[in-house]
Amino acid sequence: MLSRLAILLDSIKFAHSIFALPFALVAMIVAAGGWPGWRVAGLIVLCMVAARSAAMAFNRIVDREIDANNPRTRNRPTVTGAVSLRFAQFFFLVASAIYWAATWFLNTVCFILALPVLAILLGYSLSKRFTALCHFWLGLSLGLAPIAAHLAVRGDLKPLAGLGARWGLPVELFPILLCVTVVCWVSGFDLIYACQDYDADCRDSRLHSTPKSLGIVNALRLSSVLHALAVVLLVATGYYAGMGVWYYLATGAIAALLSYGHWIVSPTDLTRVNVAFFTVNGMVSLLLLASVVIERMLLKP
């Protein structure tokens, strides 16, 4: 059983929880005005990892036939039989139950919203069957993380002192700005990643994607626009929250990393997509988290 679990965790890219988790932790730190305590932080991490694991397991379950017809994915263990359908279903149910149970220990709002949020996460795996905007669905799925983390700490979206209250807003804008930033960032890098499946998508009339609809060249251009917008939103978020020099240094580094990711990928050369997708974007989220830890925890007066 442990060997099958290890194979499945590798298949669902368990380590890639790092993409959205740092954004959730950023929202958590800002909402708490620092460190919220190990209990809340641990529950947020548990919810994030369990929800993503459930969503990825669901993806492997419902996409087995599609994966089998794609050269890039035909060796996934749920296709080859290295992991049985029953075991994948069991893992999905356990991960979903852990996520839902963990929200109960946060607050009532998180518990009530837990299943609707999970439905959005699971819906991404089905979205490619009816819309070319599935990349934005993925962006929204990860973009909900900052709002969820904020609600886990505060239980509502009332304006925070020094943030929303300072600007005279009726709701706290920080997690919402982060949400929109993540939507642009994730949608942008998923467009790059989806270019690898252009031929497979074109062969299957059931599947939809932006590269298939607009072509690889235009998909990569749209990705560039989305990443430029994400950087602008990061700057705007920092200004709104009164961030300091470390935050803006990180934002500059993020802009450079995203530019590098686009530089190494072209319509005629997709061989370095994994570098642009995994390495670059993992560093993006960690840089932002590090800067906010410095600004809001280490340098906090």
C-alpha positions in Angstrom: 0.0 0.0 0.0 2.8 2.4 0.9 4.4 1.8 -2.5 1.2 2.6 -4.3 0.7 5.7 -2.2 4.2 6.9 -3.1 3.6 6.3 -6.8 0.3 8.2 -6.7 1.8 11.1 -4.7 4.4 11.4 -7.4 1.8 11.2 -10.1 -0.3 14.0 -8.7 2.9 16.1 -8.2 2.3 16.4 -4.4 5.4 18.6 -4.2 3.7 21.2 -6.5 1.5 22.3 -3.6 4.2 24.8 -3.3 2.6 26.9 -6.1 -0.5 28.2 -4.2 0.5 27.5 -0.6 2.9 30.5 -0.3 0.2 32.9 -1.5 -2.1 31.4 1.2 0.6 31.9 3.8 1.1 35.5 2.7 -2.6 36.2 3.1 -2.5 34.4 6.5 0.4 36.5 7.8 -1.2 39.8 6.7 -4.6 38.9 8.1 -3.1 37.9 11.4 -0.8 40.9 11.5 2.1 38.4 11.9 2.2 34.8 13.0 -1.3 33.4 13.8 0.0 30.5 15.8 0.9 27.0 14.9 -2.7 25.6 15.2 -4.2 28.0 12.6 -1.1 27.8 10.3 -1.1 24.0 10.5 -4.8 23.7 9.7 -4.4 26.1 6.7 -1.5 24.0 5.4 -3.4 20.8 5.9 -6.5 22.2 4.2 -4.4 23.4 1.2 -2.5 20.2 0.7 -5.5 17.9 1.3 -7.8 19.9 -1.1 -5.1 20.0 -3.8 -4.4 16.3 -3.4 -8.1 15.4 -3.7 -8.4 17.6 -6.8 -5.3 16.0 -8.5 -6.4 12.5 -7.6 -9.9 13.3 -9.1 -8.1 14.6 -12.2 -6.2 11.3 -12.7 -9.4 9.3 -12.2 -11.6 11.1 -14.6 -8.9 11.7 -17.2 -7.6 8.1 -17.5 -8.9 7.6 -21.0 -7.7 11.0 -22.2 -4.3 10.5 -20.6 -4.0 7.1 -22.4 -4.3 8.9 -25.8 -1.7 11.5 -25.0 2.0 10.6 -25.4 3.0 13.0 -22.6 0.6 11.3 -20.1 0.1 7.7 -21.2 2.7 6.5 -18.6 0.8 7.8 -15.6 0.2 5.0 -13.1 -3.5 5.4 -13.2 -3.3 4.6 -16.9 -0.7 1.8 -16.8 -2.4 0.1 -13.8 0.5 0.7 -11.4 -2.1 2.4 -9.2 -5.6 0.9 -9.4 -8.7 2.9 -9.9 -10.1 1.7 -6.6 -6.9 2.9 -4.7 -7.1 6.3 -6.5 -10.7 6.6 -5.5 -9.9 5.7 -1.9 -7.2 8.3 -1.8 -9.5 10.9 -3.3 -12.2 10.3 -0.6 -9.7 10.3 2.2 -8.0 13.5 1.1 -11.5 15.1 0.6 -12.5 14.0 4.1 -9.3 15.4 5.7 -9.8 18.7 4.0 -13.5 19.0 5.0 -12.8 17.9 8.6 -9.9 20.4 8.9 -12.1 23.3 8.0 -14.4 22.4 10.9 -11.5 23.2 13.3 -10.9 26.6 11.7 -14.3 28.4 11.9 -17.9 28.1 10.7 -17.4 30.2 7.6 -14.6 27.9 6.3 -16.7 24.8 7.1 -19.7 26.2 5.2 -17.6 27.2 2.2 -15.5 24.0 2.1 -17.7 21.9 -0.2 -18.4 24.7 -2.7 -14.7 25.4 -2.9 -14.0 21.7 -3.4 -16.6 21.6 -6.2 -14.7 24.4 -8.0 -11.4 22.6 -7.6 -12.8 19.3 -8.9 -14.6 21.2 -11.7 -11.3 22.1 -13.3 -10.7 18.5 -14.4 -14.0 18.5 -16.3 -13.8 22.1 -17.7 -11.5 21.2 -20.6 -14.4 19.1 -22.0 -16.6 22.2 -22.6 -14.5 25.4 -22.6 -11.2 26.7 -23.9 -11.0 28.9 -20.8 -10.1 25.9 -18.6 -6.8 27.5 -17.9 -8.6 30.4 -16.1 -10.6 27.9 -14.1 -7.3 26.5 -12.9 -6.2 30.0 -12.1 -9.4 30.6 -10.0 -8.9 27.2 -8.3 -5.5 28.3 -7.0 -6.5 31.9 -6.6 -9.1 31.1 -4.0 -6.2 30.1 -1.6 -5.4 33.7 -0.3 -9.1 34.4 0.3 -9.5 31.0 2.1 -6.5 31.7 4.2 -7.7 35.1 5.2 -11.1 33.7 6.2 -9.4 31.0 8.1 -7.7 33.6 10.3 -10.4 36.3 10.5 -13.7 34.5 9.7 -14.9 37.4 7.5 -13.7 40.0 5.0 -14.1 43.1 7.2 -11.5 45.7 6.5 -8.2 45.4 8.4 -6.8 48.3 10.4 -4.0 49.9 8.3 -5.3 48.2 5.1 -8.9 48.3 4.1 -9.9 50.5 7.0 -7.1 53.0 6.1 -8.5 53.2 2.5 -12.1 53.5 3.7 -13.2 50.3 2.1 -16.2 48.2 3.1 -14.3 44.9 2.7 -10.6 43.9 3.0 -9.1 44.1 -0.5 -5.7 42.4 0.2 -6.7 38.7 -0.3 -8.9 39.7 -3.2 -6.0 41.4 -4.9 -3.8 38.4 -4.3 -6.6 36.2 -5.7 -6.7 38.1 -9.0 -2.9 38.1 -9.1 -2.8 34.3 -8.7 -5.5 33.9 -11.4 -3.4 35.8 -13.9 -0.1 34.1 -12.9 -1.5 30.6 -12.9 -3.5 31.0 -16.0 -0.4 32.4 -17.7 1.9 29.5 -16.9 -0.8 26.9 -17.6 -1.2 28.3 -21.1 2.5 27.6 -21.6 2.2 24.1 -20.2 -0.9 23.4 -22.3 1.1 24.1 -25.5 2.8 20.7 -25.0 -0.6 19.0 -25.6 -1.6 21.0 -28.7 -1.4 18.0 -31.1 -3.2 15.6 -28.7 -5.9 18.2 -28.0 -6.4 18.7 -31.8 -6.8 15.0 -32.3 -9.6 14.7 -29.7 -12.8 16.6 -30.5 -13.9 16.4 -26.9 -11.1 18.5 -25.6 -10.8 22.3 -25.5 -7.9 24.6 -24.8 -6.7 28.1 -25.6 -3.7 26.8 -27.6 -6.1 24.6 -29.6 -8.5 27.6 -30.2 -6.0 30.4 -30.8 -2.8 28.5 -31.8 0.4 28.2 -29.9 1.8 31.6 -30.9 -1.3 33.5 -29.7 -1.5 31.4 -26.5 2.1 32.3 -25.6 1.3 36.0 -26.3 -1.7 35.8 -24.1 0.4 34.2 -21.4 2.9 37.1 -21.6 0.1 39.6 -21.2 -1.3 37.7 -18.2 2.1 37.6 -16.5 2.7 41.3 -17.1 -0.7 42.0 -15.5 0.3 39.7 -12.6 3.4 41.8 -11.9 1.4 45.0 -12.1 -1.1 43.6 -9.6 1.7 42.6 -7.3 3.0 46.2 -7.3 -0.6 47.5 -6.7 -1.0 45.0 -3.9 2.2 46.1 -2.2 1.3 49.7 -2.5 -2.2 49.1 -1.0 -0.7 47.1 1.9 2.2 49.6 2.5 4.9 47.0 1.8 8.5 48.0 2.0 11.7 47.6 -0.1 12.0 43.8 0.4 8.6 43.2 -1.1 9.4 45.3 -4.2 12.8 43.7 -4.6 11.0 40.3 -4.6 8.5 41.7 -7.1 11.3 42.8 -9.4 12.9 39.3 -9.1 9.5 37.7 -9.9 9.2 39.9 -13.0 12.7 38.8 -14.1 11.9 35.1 -13.5 8.6 35.3 -15.5 10.5 37.0 -18.3 13.1 34.3 -18.3 10.3 31.7 -18.4 9.0 33.2 -21.6 12.4 33.7 -23.1 13.3 30.0 -22.9 10.0 28.9 -24.5 9.0 29.6 -28.1 6.3 28.2 -30.5 9.1 26.2 -32.3 10.9 25.0 -29.1 8.8 23.7 -26.2 11.6 21.5 -24.8 12.1 23.7 -21.8 8.5 24.1 -20.8 9.1 22.1 -17.6 11.8 24.6 -16.5 9.4 27.5 -17.3 6.5 25.8 -15.5 7.9 24.1 -12.4 11.3 25.7 -11.5 10.5 29.3 -12.3 7.0 29.4 -10.8 8.0 27.6 -7.7 10.6 30.3 -7.1 8.0 33.0 -7.8 5.7 32.0 -4.9 8.6 31.4 -2.5 10.1 34.8 -3.2 6.9 36.5 -2.5 6.4 34.6 0.8 10.0 35.3 1.9 9.5 39.0 1.3 6.3 39.2 3.3 7.8 37.2 6.2 10.6 39.8 6.3 8.2 42.7 6.0 5.4 41.6 8.4 7.3 39.4 10.8 11.0 39.9 11.1 10.9 43.7 10.6 7.6 44.3 12.4 8.0 47.0 15.0 
